[in-house]
Amino acid sequence: MNVRTFDLQNALYYCGENLVPFDGELYLFKQFYSLREADQLFAAVETGLAWQEETIFIFGKRVKVPRLMCWYGDPDACYQYSGVNHQPKPWNETLQSVREKIEQQCGCAFNSVLANLYRDGKDSMGCHADDEKELGHNPLIASLSLGDERLFKLHHKKSKETVDIILGHGDLLVMASTLQHHWMHSLPKTRKFKTSRINLTFRKILVN
């Protein structure tokens, strides 16, 4: 059995600037993958993952998700949100390689990844917090962006303070500490011309 060990105190992400002023931690690593590496990775995941359309349950209605998605991970890393139970597909070589690189950056282990494919500016992610019980109390979530740049928006639940971040090709965003308790985030639609963007969000699902 391959046991991965990490030293959280020496995790490199703590060396970055915290992008939220209070109530959580948010770090951005520009060009975590170089442009050449990101190009190769984008091509590999665009053609190599089992993308699918999905409908979710919101306010008593079934709604088509405005993007393509897929869920990969360890066999027991099941994840449920918006009324949909996601059974993980097994890791492939590309995702495993990315996971190992991001684990070393973040100083923790991940057992799953949610992949989203935004086909154009009409595809989006609604405002939400990653606060499902399967993610634990203060989850650390690492999100890798590939492809066309998009705006990532956060707002504080009480103060309504906002933070806007442009996520580019090869950038890594790390959300940690109490961020999910106090901040909501989204990837809004845009009227600007946009080509495809892929987002790989690595998580640790708590397993009974």
PASEBA-1860 file (N, C-alpha, C; in nm, 3 decimals):
! residues 208
1> MNVRTFDL> 0.084/-0.120/0.000/0.000/0.000/0.000/0.088/0.125/0.000 ~ 0.060/0.218/-0.093/0.137/0.341/-0.103/0.079/0.445/-0.009 ~ 0.149/0.475/0.099/0.100/0.571/0.198/0.168/0.705/0.171 ~ 0.089/0.809/0.149/0.141/0.941/0.122/0.142/1.021/0.252 ~ 0.257/1.078/0.288/0.268/1.156/0.410/0.306/1.300/0.376 ~ 0.260/1.396/0.455/0.281/1.536/0.426/0.307/1.613/0.555 ~ 0.382/1.720/0.544/0.409/1.810/0.656/0.332/1.939/0.632 ~ 0.214/1.952/0.694/0.129/2.068/0.669/0.196/2.198/0.709
9> QNALYYCG> 0.278/2.197/0.813/0.342/2.319/0.859/0.438/2.376/0.755 ~ 0.494/2.288/0.671/0.589/2.333/0.570/0.527/2.339/0.431 ~ 0.395/2.328/0.423/0.328/2.334/0.293/0.357/2.467/0.225 ~ 0.393/2.462/0.098/0.435/2.583/0.028/0.324/2.685/0.012 ~ 0.198/2.641/0.016/0.091/2.737/-0.008/0.085/2.844/0.101 ~ 0.140/2.814/0.219/0.140/2.914/0.326/0.234/3.030/0.295 ~ 0.321/3.012/0.197/0.413/3.119/0.161/0.347/3.224/0.072 ~ 0.230/3.196/0.021/0.162/3.290/-0.066/0.086/3.396/0.013
17> ENLVPFDG> 0.029/3.492/-0.060/-0.051/3.598/0.001/-0.195/3.552/0.015 ~ -0.251/3.568/0.135/-0.391/3.535/0.158/-0.477/3.641/0.089 ~ -0.563/3.599/-0.004/-0.638/3.693/-0.088/-0.771/3.736/-0.026 ~ -0.811/3.677/0.084/-0.930/3.726/0.154/-0.886/3.798/0.281 ~ -0.955/3.906/0.317/-0.909/3.989/0.429/-0.935/3.928/0.566 ~ -1.030/3.834/0.576/-1.062/3.773/0.705/-1.147/3.650/0.680 ~ -1.164/3.570/0.786/-1.254/3.453/0.783/-1.218/3.351/0.676 ~ -1.093/3.309/0.674/-1.055/3.203/0.581/-0.921/3.229/0.516
25> ELYLFKQF> -0.880/3.135/0.433/-0.754/3.146/0.361/-0.777/3.113/0.214 ~ -0.714/3.193/0.127/-0.728/3.176/-0.018/-0.596/3.214/-0.082 ~ -0.537/3.123/-0.158/-0.406/3.144/-0.217/-0.410/3.115/-0.367 ~ -0.344/3.199/-0.444/-0.337/3.181/-0.589/-0.193/3.164/-0.633 ~ -0.167/3.059/-0.708/-0.035/3.033/-0.765/-0.045/3.044/-0.916 ~ -0.002/3.160/-0.967/-0.003/3.182/-1.110/0.098/3.088/-1.177 ~ 0.054/3.032/-1.292/0.143/2.944/-1.370/0.200/2.830/-1.285 ~ 0.115/2.768/-1.205/0.156/2.648/-1.133/0.205/2.544/-1.233
33> YSLREADQ> 0.138/2.538/-1.346/0.190/2.468/-1.465/0.228/2.573/-1.568 ~ 0.343/2.557/-1.631/0.384/2.650/-1.737/0.284/2.643/-1.852 ~ 0.290/2.742/-1.940/0.197/2.745/-2.053/0.209/2.619/-2.138 ~ 0.330/2.575/-2.163/0.350/2.454/-2.242/0.294/2.332/-2.170 ~ 0.323/2.320/-2.041/0.270/2.207/-1.963/0.118/2.212/-1.956 ~ 0.064/2.332/-1.938/-0.081/2.347/-1.929/-0.149/2.313/-2.060 ~ -0.087/2.348/-2.173/-0.141/2.311/-2.304/-0.151/2.159/-2.317 ~ -0.045/2.091/-2.278/-0.042/1.945/-2.288/-0.145/1.882/-2.195
41> LFAAVETG> -0.156/1.937/-2.075/-0.250/1.884/-1.977/-0.395/1.908/-2.022 ~ -0.423/2.026/-2.075/-0.557/2.056/-2.123/-0.598/1.955/-2.230 ~ -0.511/1.930/-2.325/-0.542/1.836/-2.433/-0.568/1.696/-2.378 ~ -0.489/1.657/-2.277/-0.502/1.522/-2.220/-0.634/1.505/-2.148 ~ -0.676/1.603/-2.070/-0.800/1.587/-1.992/-0.924/1.615/-2.078 ~ -0.910/1.703/-2.177/-1.026/1.731/-2.263/-1.069/1.606/-2.339 ~ -0.973/1.528/-2.385/-1.005/1.409/-2.463/-1.005/1.281/-2.379 ~ -0.945/1.286/-2.260/-0.924/1.163/-2.184/-1.019/1.139/-2.069
49> LAWQEETI> -1.109/1.236/-2.039/-1.203/1.218/-1.929/-1.343/1.188/-1.982 ~ -1.423/1.125/-1.898/-1.558/1.083/-1.938/-1.658/1.194/-1.907 ~ -1.655/1.301/-1.987/-1.742/1.416/-1.965/-1.888/1.379/-1.987 ~ -1.975/1.440/-1.907/-2.118/1.413/-1.922/-2.200/1.534/-1.882 ~ -2.318/1.545/-1.941/-2.415/1.644/-1.897/-2.485/1.590/-1.773 ~ -2.526/1.680/-1.687/-2.587/1.636/-1.562/-2.703/1.728/-1.526 ~ -2.803/1.672/-1.461/-2.910/1.752/-1.403/-2.904/1.739/-1.252 ~ -2.931/1.849/-1.183/-2.928/1.849/-1.037/-3.063/1.894/-0.983
57> FIFGKRVK> -3.085/1.870/-0.855/-3.213/1.898/-0.790/-3.200/2.028/-0.711 ~ -3.268/2.136/-0.757/-3.262/2.266/-0.691/-3.403/2.320/-0.673 ~ -3.436/2.355/-0.547/-3.567/2.414/-0.516/-3.683/2.329/-0.572 ~ -3.666/2.197/-0.558/-3.773/2.106/-0.598/-3.781/2.078/-0.747 ~ -3.685/2.127/-0.825/-3.688/2.105/-0.968/-3.556/2.046/-1.018 ~ -3.567/1.967/-1.124/-3.449/1.915/-1.192/-3.401/2.020/-1.291 ~ -3.274/2.060/-1.280/-3.217/2.165/-1.362/-3.091/2.113/-1.431 ~ -3.078/2.142/-1.560/-2.958/2.100/-1.633/-2.839/2.187/-1.591
65> VPRLMCWY> -2.729/2.124/-1.558/-2.608/2.195/-1.517/-2.546/2.263/-1.639 ~ -2.512/2.393/-1.628/-2.457/2.465/-1.744/-2.307/2.444/-1.763 ~ -2.267/2.322/-1.774/-2.128/2.283/-1.798/-2.125/2.131/-1.806 ~ -2.016/2.074/-1.851/-1.996/1.930/-1.846/-1.913/1.898/-1.723 ~ -1.928/1.777/-1.671/-1.854/1.741/-1.550/-1.825/1.592/-1.545 ~ -1.736/1.555/-1.454/-1.710/1.415/-1.421/-1.638/1.410/-1.287 ~ -1.647/1.294/-1.222/-1.595/1.276/-1.086/-1.503/1.155/-1.085 ~ -1.378/1.175/-1.039/-1.279/1.068/-1.031/-1.226/1.060/-0.888
73> GDPDACYQ> -1.178/0.941/-0.848/-1.123/0.931/-0.715/-1.102/0.789/-0.669 ~ -1.068/0.776/-0.541/-1.055/0.644/-0.479/-1.192/0.577/-0.478 ~ -1.196/0.444/-0.472/-1.324/0.372/-0.484/-1.430/0.414/-0.382 ~ -1.388/0.454/-0.261/-1.486/0.487/-0.157/-1.511/0.637/-0.144 ~ -1.459/0.717/-0.237/-1.473/0.863/-0.230/-1.600/0.907/-0.301 ~ -1.714/0.867/-0.245/-1.844/0.905/-0.303/-1.882/1.045/-0.254 ~ -1.950/1.120/-0.339/-1.979/1.260/-0.309/-2.121/1.291/-0.353 ~ -2.200/1.351/-0.264/-2.337/1.385/-0.297/-2.361/1.534/-0.279
81> YSGVNHQP> -2.415/1.598/-0.383/-2.456/1.738/-0.372/-2.570/1.765/-0.468 ~ -2.657/1.857/-0.432/-2.773/1.896/-0.513/-2.857/1.775/-0.555 ~ -2.867/1.678/-0.465/-2.953/1.564/-0.491/-2.895/1.459/-0.583 ~ -2.766/1.469/-0.617/-2.702/1.373/-0.707/-2.589/1.303/-0.633 ~ -2.589/1.171/-0.640/-2.484/1.091/-0.578/-2.379/1.056/-0.682 ~ -2.254/1.097/-0.659/-2.147/1.076/-0.756/-2.058/0.960/-0.712 ~ -2.056/0.857/-0.795/-1.966/0.744/-0.775/-1.838/0.770/-0.855 ~ -1.722/0.763/-0.792/-1.600/0.802/-0.862/-1.556/0.701/-0.968
89> KPWNETLQ> -1.509/0.755/-1.079/-1.439/0.675/-1.178/-1.294/0.661/-1.131 ~ -1.226/0.552/-1.168/-1.089/0.532/-1.118/-0.992/0.635/-1.176 ~ -0.891/0.669/-1.097/-0.787/0.762/-1.141/-0.724/0.713/-1.271 ~ -0.698/0.806/-1.362/-0.615/0.770/-1.476/-0.475/0.828/-1.454 ~ -0.383/0.799/-1.543/-0.244/0.837/-1.523/-0.227/0.989/-1.516 ~ -0.300/1.061/-1.600/-0.289/1.207/-1.602/-0.335/1.269/-1.471 ~ -0.454/1.231/-1.426/-0.507/1.287/-1.301/-0.422/1.248/-1.182 ~ -0.369/1.127/-1.183/-0.283/1.083/-1.073/-0.157/1.169/-1.066
97> SVREKIEQ> -0.100/1.201/-1.181/0.020/1.285/-1.185/-0.008/1.425/-1.132 ~ -0.122/1.482/-1.173/-0.159/1.616/-1.125/-0.185/1.612/-0.975 ~ -0.255/1.510/-0.930/-0.283/1.498/-0.786/-0.154/1.499/-0.705 ~ -0.055/1.423/-0.747/0.070/1.415/-0.671/0.142/1.549/-0.666 ~ 0.141/1.621/-0.776/0.208/1.753/-0.779/0.136/1.852/-0.687 ~ 0.004/1.852/-0.690/-0.072/1.946/-0.606/-0.065/1.906/-0.459 ~ -0.063/1.777/-0.431/-0.048/1.733/-0.292/0.082/1.783/-0.231 ~ 0.190/1.780/-0.308/0.317/1.829/-0.257/0.312/1.980/-0.234
105> QCGCAFNS> 0.241/2.050/-0.319/0.227/2.195/-0.302/0.145/2.229/-0.177 ~ 0.037/2.154/-0.155/-0.057/2.188/-0.048/-0.026/2.121/0.085 ~ 0.058/2.020/0.083/0.092/1.954/0.207/-0.017/1.867/0.264 ~ -0.104/1.814/0.179/-0.210/1.725/0.226/-0.249/1.629/0.113 ~ -0.323/1.525/0.150/-0.362/1.422/0.053/-0.505/1.446/0.006 ~ -0.530/1.417/-0.122/-0.663/1.424/-0.181/-0.704/1.287/-0.230 ~ -0.832/1.254/-0.215/-0.879/1.124/-0.263/-0.980/1.134/-0.376 ~ -0.998/1.255/-0.431/-1.098/1.272/-0.536/-1.075/1.403/-0.610
113> VLANLYRD> -1.135/1.412/-0.729/-1.129/1.535/-0.806/-1.258/1.552/-0.884 ~ -1.315/1.672/-0.876/-1.431/1.710/-0.956/-1.380/1.789/-1.076 ~ -1.410/1.741/-1.196/-1.367/1.808/-1.319/-1.487/1.876/-1.383 ~ -1.470/2.002/-1.421/-1.575/2.078/-1.489/-1.521/2.130/-1.621 ~ -1.601/2.120/-1.725/-1.565/2.173/-1.857/-1.664/2.283/-1.894 ~ -1.613/2.405/-1.900/-1.693/2.521/-1.941/-1.668/2.543/-2.090 ~ -1.770/2.519/-2.171/-1.751/2.517/-2.316/-1.739/2.656/-2.376 ~ -1.800/2.755/-2.314/-1.797/2.894/-2.362/-1.840/2.984/-2.247
121> GKDSMGCH> -1.861/3.113/-2.277/-1.898/3.207/-2.173/-2.036/3.187/-2.114 ~ -2.120/3.108/-2.182/-2.254/3.081/-2.130/-2.252/2.975/-2.020 ~ -2.149/2.891/-2.018/-2.137/2.792/-1.911/-2.087/2.860/-1.784 ~ -2.134/2.812/-1.669/-2.106/2.883/-1.545/-2.117/2.790/-1.425 ~ -2.082/2.847/-1.309/-2.101/2.781/-1.179/-2.174/2.879/-1.088 ~ -2.290/2.839/-1.034/-2.366/2.927/-0.949/-2.300/2.952/-0.815 ~ -2.350/3.052/-0.744/-2.294/3.091/-0.615/-2.320/2.983/-0.510 ~ -2.215/2.940/-0.440/-2.228/2.832/-0.344/-2.105/2.829/-0.254
129> ADDEKELG> -2.110/2.746/-0.151/-1.993/2.714/-0.068/-1.976/2.563/-0.069 ~ -1.853/2.519/-0.068/-1.824/2.375/-0.061/-1.825/2.333/0.086 ~ -1.946/2.322/0.142/-1.960/2.297/0.284/-2.036/2.167/0.314 ~ -2.039/2.076/0.218/-2.105/1.947/0.243/-2.031/1.871/0.353 ~ -2.106/1.792/0.429/-2.047/1.723/0.544/-1.938/1.625/0.501 ~ -1.946/1.574/0.378/-1.845/1.478/0.331/-1.707/1.541/0.319 ~ -1.700/1.674/0.314/-1.572/1.743/0.297/-1.504/1.776/0.429 ~ -1.572/1.754/0.541/-1.514/1.784/0.670/-1.541/1.927/0.714
137> HNPLIASL> -1.493/1.962/0.832/-1.529/2.090/0.895/-1.463/2.209/0.826 ~ -1.333/2.202/0.804/-1.259/2.310/0.738/-1.180/2.251/0.621 ~ -1.247/2.222/0.511/-1.179/2.151/0.401/-1.075/2.236/0.331 ~ -0.969/2.170/0.287/-0.871/2.232/0.198/-0.902/2.181/0.057 ~ -0.929/2.273/-0.035/-0.968/2.240/-0.171/-0.873/2.310/-0.267 ~ -0.816/2.235/-0.360/-0.720/2.289/-0.456/-0.778/2.280/-0.596 ~ -0.784/2.395/-0.664/-0.852/2.404/-0.792/-0.755/2.449/-0.901 ~ -0.734/2.363/-1.000/-0.644/2.392/-1.111/-0.724/2.437/-1.232
145> SLGDERLF> -0.686/2.550/-1.291/-0.755/2.603/-1.409/-0.671/2.578/-1.534 ~ -0.740/2.536/-1.641/-0.676/2.512/-1.770/-0.763/2.571/-1.880 ~ -0.702/2.631/-1.979/-0.779/2.687/-2.089/-0.802/2.836/-2.073 ~ -0.910/2.886/-2.133/-0.937/3.030/-2.135/-0.958/3.083/-1.993 ~ -0.913/3.206/-1.969/-0.927/3.263/-1.836/-1.072/3.299/-1.808 ~ -1.110/3.287/-1.679/-1.246/3.323/-1.636/-1.239/3.396/-1.502 ~ -1.345/3.471/-1.474/-1.357/3.544/-1.349/-1.413/3.452/-1.241 ~ -1.346/3.450/-1.126/-1.388/3.377/-1.007/-1.428/3.480/-0.903
153> KLHHKKSK> -1.552/3.476/-0.854/-1.604/3.577/-0.763/-1.632/3.516/-0.625 ~ -1.598/3.588/-0.521/-1.632/3.551/-0.384/-1.705/3.666/-0.317 ~ -1.798/3.633/-0.227/-1.856/3.736/-0.142/-1.876/3.679/-0.002 ~ -1.854/3.766/0.097/-1.867/3.726/0.236/-2.016/3.719/0.273 ~ -2.056/3.616/0.345/-2.197/3.594/0.375/-2.258/3.705/0.459 ~ -2.181/3.765/0.549/-2.235/3.868/0.638/-2.198/4.009/0.594 ~ -2.071/4.034/0.573/-2.028/4.170/0.540/-2.056/4.207/0.395 ~ -2.079/4.107/0.309/-2.102/4.126/0.165/-1.978/4.178/0.092
161> ETVDIILG> -1.864/4.182/0.160/-1.741/4.220/0.092/-1.712/4.121/-0.020 ~ -1.655/4.169/-0.130/-1.632/4.084/-0.247/-1.483/4.076/-0.281 ~ -1.446/3.966/-0.344/-1.312/3.946/-0.397/-1.327/3.886/-0.536 ~ -1.265/3.949/-0.636/-1.268/3.900/-0.773/-1.128/3.856/-0.815 ~ -1.120/3.738/-0.876/-0.991/3.683/-0.918/-1.004/3.632/-1.061 ~ -0.908/3.668/-1.146/-0.903/3.613/-1.281/-0.817/3.487/-1.276 ~ -0.878/3.374/-1.311/-0.807/3.246/-1.313/-0.763/3.216/-1.455 ~ -0.633/3.199/-1.473/-0.575/3.177/-1.604/-0.526/3.036/-1.626
169> HGDLLVMA> -0.473/3.014/-1.743/-0.425/2.884/-1.791/-0.307/2.837/-1.706 ~ -0.326/2.728/-1.630/-0.220/2.673/-1.547/-0.217/2.724/-1.405 ~ -0.313/2.810/-1.366/-0.315/2.867/-1.231/-0.375/2.768/-1.130 ~ -0.325/2.772/-1.008/-0.376/2.690/-0.898/-0.433/2.780/-0.789 ~ -0.558/2.756/-0.751/-0.623/2.830/-0.642/-0.646/2.734/-0.526 ~ -0.607/2.775/-0.405/-0.620/2.690/-0.286/-0.712/2.760/-0.186 ~ -0.821/2.693/-0.148/-0.913/2.743/-0.047/-0.895/2.660/0.080 ~ -0.885/2.728/0.196/-0.851/2.655/0.318/-0.909/2.723/0.441
177> STLQHHWM> -0.886/2.658/0.556/-0.929/2.706/0.687/-1.081/2.723/0.689 ~ -1.131/2.834/0.739/-1.276/2.853/0.758/-1.344/2.919/0.638 ~ -1.278/2.924/0.524/-1.331/2.998/0.408/-1.473/2.954/0.371 ~ -1.498/2.823/0.369/-1.628/2.774/0.322/-1.742/2.808/0.418 ~ -1.710/2.839/0.543/-1.813/2.879/0.639/-1.861/3.022/0.616 ~ -1.772/3.108/0.564/-1.799/3.251/0.563/-1.811/3.312/0.424 ~ -1.759/3.244/0.322/-1.757/3.300/0.188/-1.829/3.208/0.090 ~ -1.899/3.270/-0.006/-1.959/3.200/-0.119/-1.875/3.231/-0.243
185> HSLPKTRK> -1.875/3.139/-0.340/-1.798/3.165/-0.462/-1.876/3.119/-0.585 ~ -1.838/3.175/-0.699/-1.906/3.143/-0.824/-1.815/3.169/-0.943 ~ -1.852/3.114/-1.057/-1.789/3.143/-1.184/-1.902/3.189/-1.277 ~ -1.925/3.320/-1.286/-2.045/3.369/-1.355/-2.036/3.359/-1.506 ~ -2.151/3.365/-1.569/-2.159/3.374/-1.714/-2.096/3.505/-1.760 ~ -2.057/3.510/-1.887/-2.003/3.633/-1.944/-2.046/3.645/-2.089 ~ -2.066/3.769/-2.134/-2.098/3.794/-2.274/-1.973/3.800/-2.361 ~ -1.858/3.803/-2.297/-1.733/3.805/-2.373/-1.713/3.670/-2.444
193> FKTSRINL> -1.646/3.675/-2.557/-1.615/3.551/-2.628/-1.516/3.470/-2.545 ~ -1.552/3.346/-2.517/-1.466/3.258/-2.440/-1.458/3.121/-2.506 ~ -1.336/3.068/-2.511/-1.317/2.930/-2.553/-1.321/2.840/-2.430 ~ -1.297/2.713/-2.448/-1.315/2.615/-2.340/-1.220/2.639/-2.223 ~ -1.273/2.610/-2.106/-1.194/2.614/-1.983/-1.225/2.489/-1.902 ~ -1.121/2.426/-1.847/-1.136/2.308/-1.763/-1.086/2.340/-1.623 ~ -1.160/2.295/-1.524/-1.129/2.318/-1.384/-1.120/2.181/-1.315 ~ -1.007/2.152/-1.254/-0.988/2.028/-1.177/-0.981/2.065/-1.030
201> TFRKILVN> -1.083/2.026/-0.953/-1.092/2.064/-0.812/-1.068/1.942/-0.724 ~ -0.952/1.940/-0.661/-0.912/1.825/-0.579/-0.962/1.842/-0.436 ~ -1.016/1.733/-0.383/-1.079/1.735/-0.251/-1.043/1.608/-0.174 ~ -1.070/1.612/-0.044/-1.061/1.493/0.039/-1.198/1.465/0.096 ~ -1.259/1.356/0.050/-1.389/1.314/0.098/-1.370/1.229/0.224 ~ -1.443/1.260/0.330/-1.436/1.180/0.451/-1.506/1.046/0.427 ~ -1.437/0.939/0.460/-1.488/0.804/0.436/-1.513/0.737/0.570 ~ -1.631/0.679/0.585/-1.664/0.611/0.710/-1.580/0.485/0.728
END
